[in-house]
């Protein structure tokens, strides 16, 4: 049985891999999404991450498709209490921004789509610096007091705005962020390490990194001279052009071979072992992609292996 990890200062305990819901209703249809969710939870997974805007960028979609699929799955399986459900506010086309009125309206819309009376972890998806932190935290605190949200978190926020939010919560005795969702992986370290990561460590926040596999690059499937059929292939393949990217792949290959493990599992294991990280986020559009992700729960890198990857990605 895989040990669950405590999420920051909250009472939530989560599997060491958060299943990304961005593909539900996009590259995974409803039946495939249900199969992926079933396989993830059957393996002990309990942490599902989505957003109200997924997947508004797809022609014919309007946003909320992922939440709708998730809501139908939760209703069909009757397992709401077994799942730590995270979603986000600020980017839905009909509910843009972080004004107090919009946060309230967007939360209610998410609850309807998810078919539940509460969200376990509610993120501000992208910070809106034009909105005072006092207004944002005040609105989120209302949701917590109303029982609609258990805990609050932030994604895509500067260290300065995060610090101001935490200070306001502490000063006024209001709901306080317990987690942070940064862009963070072996090829993107400066997006978290430094000011933001140091602040999270100082204030007891858990990190739940997105793009944990760098749009697929850290799965090892992108190699010189290979073509990959994926909507994200262009972004992932660019890392092959840098000496650093090739150096990271070489180190991943060696360690993966030593453990007889997929490259993706090793990349996730490095991330899961970093200071403050509770659970990296990764998505699977097919059941076949899941084992390499779930393997992070069982793979323990040696100190030397973790350090080799840290040096290769410096």
C-alpha positions in Angstrom: 0.0 0.0 0.0 1.5 3.3 -1.1 1.9 5.9 1.7 -0.2 9.0 1.2 1.5 12.4 1.7 0.2 15.2 3.9 -0.6 18.2 1.8 1.1 21.1 3.5 -0.7 22.3 6.6 -4.0 20.9 5.5 -5.8 17.7 6.7 -5.7 16.3 3.1 -3.6 13.2 2.5 -2.8 12.6 -1.2 -1.2 9.9 -3.4 2.3 11.0 -4.6 1.0 11.5 -8.2 -1.9 13.8 -8.9 -3.8 12.7 -12.0 -4.2 15.7 -14.4 -7.7 16.2 -15.8 -6.7 18.5 -18.7 -7.2 15.6 -21.2 -10.7 14.7 -20.1 -13.1 15.8 -22.8 -10.2 16.8 -25.0 -7.7 14.1 -26.1 -9.6 11.5 -24.0 -13.3 11.0 -24.6 -15.7 10.1 -21.8 -15.2 6.3 -21.9 -11.4 6.6 -22.1 -11.4 9.1 -19.2 -13.5 6.8 -17.1 -11.1 3.9 -17.8 -8.1 6.1 -16.9 -9.7 7.3 -13.7 -10.7 3.7 -12.8 -7.2 2.4 -13.3 -5.7 5.3 -11.3 -7.9 4.8 -8.3 -7.6 1.0 -8.5 -3.8 1.5 -8.1 -4.4 3.6 -4.9 -4.6 7.0 -6.5 -6.9 9.6 -4.8 -5.8 13.1 -6.1 -7.4 14.4 -9.3 -6.6 17.9 -10.6 -8.7 19.8 -13.1 -9.8 23.4 -13.8 -13.0 25.1 -14.8 -11.5 26.2 -18.1 -10.5 22.7 -19.3 -10.8 22.5 -22.3 -12.1 25.8 -23.6 -9.2 26.0 -26.1 -10.6 23.1 -28.2 -12.9 24.0 -31.2 -16.4 23.3 -30.2 -15.7 23.3 -26.4 -16.8 26.1 -24.1 -14.9 25.2 -20.9 -15.9 22.9 -18.1 -15.7 19.7 -20.2 -13.2 18.1 -17.8 -15.2 18.9 -14.7 -18.4 17.5 -16.4 -16.6 14.2 -17.2 -15.3 14.0 -13.7 -18.7 14.7 -12.2 -20.3 11.9 -14.3 -17.5 9.5 -13.2 -17.9 10.4 -9.5 -21.7 9.9 -9.8 -21.3 6.6 -11.6 -18.7 5.2 -9.1 -20.2 6.7 -6.0 -16.7 7.4 -4.6 -16.7 11.1 -4.0 -15.5 10.8 -0.4 -12.5 8.7 -1.6 -11.2 11.4 -4.0 -9.3 14.6 -3.2 -10.7 16.9 -5.9 -8.8 20.0 -7.0 -10.1 22.6 -9.5 -9.3 26.2 -10.3 -10.9 29.6 -11.0 -10.0 32.6 -13.2 -9.8 31.3 -16.8 -13.2 30.0 -17.8 -14.5 32.1 -20.7 -17.8 32.9 -18.9 -16.1 33.4 -15.5 -12.8 35.2 -16.1 -10.8 36.9 -13.4 -10.6 36.9 -9.6 -13.1 39.5 -8.5 -15.1 38.4 -5.4 -18.3 38.1 -7.4 -16.7 36.0 -10.1 -15.0 33.6 -7.6 -18.4 33.0 -6.0 -20.2 32.4 -9.4 -17.4 30.3 -10.8 -17.2 28.1 -7.7 -21.0 27.4 -7.9 -20.7 26.6 -11.6 -17.8 24.1 -10.9 -19.8 22.5 -8.1 -22.7 22.0 -10.5 -20.5 20.4 -13.2 -18.7 18.2 -10.7 -22.0 17.1 -9.1 -20.7 17.7 -5.6 -21.3 20.0 -2.6 -17.6 20.7 -1.9 -14.2 21.1 -3.6 -11.3 19.8 -1.6 -8.7 22.1 -3.0 -9.6 25.3 -4.9 -6.9 27.2 -6.7 -6.7 30.6 -8.2 -5.5 29.4 -11.6 -3.7 32.6 -12.8 -3.2 35.5 -10.4 -4.7 38.8 -11.4 -2.5 41.5 -10.0 -5.1 44.2 -10.6 -7.4 42.6 -8.0 -6.3 43.3 -4.4 -5.3 40.1 -2.5 -7.7 41.2 0.2 -10.6 40.8 -2.2 -9.4 37.4 -3.4 -8.7 35.9 0.0 -11.9 37.4 1.4 -14.0 35.7 -1.3 -12.1 32.4 -0.9 -12.6 32.5 2.8 -16.4 32.9 2.3 -16.4 29.7 0.3 -14.5 27.9 3.0 -16.9 29.2 5.7 -19.9 28.1 3.6 -18.5 24.6 3.3 -18.2 24.8 -0.5 -14.4 24.6 -0.4 -12.2 22.7 2.2 -8.8 24.3 1.4 -7.5 27.0 -0.9 -4.3 27.2 -3.0 -2.6 29.3 -5.7 -1.1 28.7 -9.1 0.9 30.9 -11.4 1.5 33.6 -8.8 4.5 35.7 -8.0 6.4 35.3 -4.7 5.4 38.9 -3.8 1.7 38.4 -4.3 1.8 35.0 -2.6 3.6 36.5 0.4 1.0 39.4 0.6 -1.8 36.9 0.4 -0.4 34.7 3.3 0.3 37.8 5.4 -3.3 39.1 4.9 -4.8 35.6 5.8 -2.6 35.4 8.9 -3.4 39.0 10.0 -7.1 38.7 9.6 -7.5 35.0 10.6 -8.9 34.1 7.2 -8.5 31.0 5.0 -4.9 30.5 4.1 -3.3 29.0 1.0 -2.0 25.5 1.8 -0.6 24.6 -1.6 1.0 26.1 -4.6 0.9 24.7 -8.2 4.0 25.9 -10.0 5.5 25.1 -13.4 8.4 22.9 -12.3 10.3 19.9 -13.7 13.9 18.9 -14.6 14.0 21.2 -17.6 12.2 24.1 -15.9 13.7 24.7 -12.5 13.9 28.5 -12.3 10.1 28.7 -12.6 9.9 27.5 -9.0 13.3 27.2 -7.3 14.5 30.5 -5.7 12.0 33.1 -4.4 8.8 31.1 -4.9 10.2 27.8 -3.6 11.9 29.3 -0.7 8.7 31.1 0.3 6.8 27.9 0.1 9.3 26.1 2.3 9.3 28.9 4.9 5.6 29.1 5.1 4.7 25.4 5.0 3.1 25.3 1.6 3.0 22.1 -0.4 4.0 22.2 -4.1 1.9 20.3 -6.7 3.9 20.9 -9.9 2.3 21.0 -13.3 4.1 20.2 -16.6 5.9 17.6 -14.5 7.0 15.8 -17.6 7.6 18.9 -19.7 4.8 18.3 -22.2 6.1 14.7 -22.7 9.8 15.5 -23.2 10.7 13.8 -19.9 9.0 10.6 -20.9 12.0 9.9 -23.2 9.9 9.4 -26.3 11.4 12.5 -28.0 14.7 11.5 -29.6 16.8 13.0 -32.4 15.2 11.9 -35.7 11.9 10.6 -34.3 8.5 12.1 -34.9 5.8 11.9 -32.2 2.1 12.2 -32.9 1.0 14.5 -30.1 -0.7 17.9 -29.9 2.3 19.0 -27.7 5.1 17.5 -29.8 6.5 20.9 -30.9 7.0 22.2 -27.4 8.5 19.0 -26.1 10.9 18.4 -29.0 12.5 21.9 -28.6 14.4 20.6 -25.5 16.3 18.2 -27.8 18.0 21.3 -29.4 19.8 22.2 -26.2 22.9 20.5 -24.8 21.3 20.6 -21.3 18.2 18.8 -22.6 20.3 16.0 -24.1 22.4 15.8 -20.9 19.2 15.4 -18.8 17.9 12.6 -21.1 21.3 10.8 -20.9 21.2 10.9 -17.1 17.5 9.7 -17.1 18.4 6.9 -19.4 21.2 5.6 -17.2 19.1 5.7 -14.0 16.1 4.2 -15.7 18.2 1.3 -16.9 19.6 0.7 -13.4 16.1 0.5 -12.0 14.5 -1.2 -15.0 12.0 1.6 -14.9 10.5 3.9 -17.5 12.3 7.3 -18.1 9.1 9.1 -17.1 9.0 7.3 -13.7 12.5 8.5 -12.9 11.8 12.1 -13.9 8.7 12.1 -11.7 10.6 10.5 -8.8 13.3 13.2 -8.9 10.5 15.9 -8.8 8.6 14.1 -6.0 11.7 14.1 -3.9 12.4 17.8 -4.2 11.8 20.1 -1.1 8.1 21.0 -0.6 6.8 18.8 -3.4 3.8 16.7 -2.3 2.7 15.3 -5.6 3.7 16.1 -9.2 0.8 16.3 -11.7 0.8 14.2 -14.8 -2.0 13.2 -17.2 -2.7 10.1 -19.2 -4.9 10.0 -22.3 -4.9 6.2 -22.3 -4.8 3.6 -19.7 -1.5 2.3 -21.3 0.2 5.6 -20.3 -0.6 5.2 -16.6 1.9 2.6 -15.3 4.9 4.9 -16.0 3.2 7.6 -14.0 2.0 5.5 -11.1 5.5 4.0 -10.7 6.6 7.2 -8.9 4.9 5.9 -5.8 7.2 2.9 -5.6 10.5 4.2 -7.1 13.1 5.5 -4.6 16.1 7.1 -6.1 19.4 6.9 -4.2 20.9 10.2 -3.0 23.6 9.8 -5.7 21.0 9.3 -8.5 18.9 12.3 -7.4 22.1 14.4 -7.3 23.2 13.3 -10.8 19.9 14.5 -12.2 20.1 17.7 -10.2 23.6 18.3 -11.7 22.6 17.4 -15.2 19.7 19.8 -15.1 21.6 22.7 -13.6 
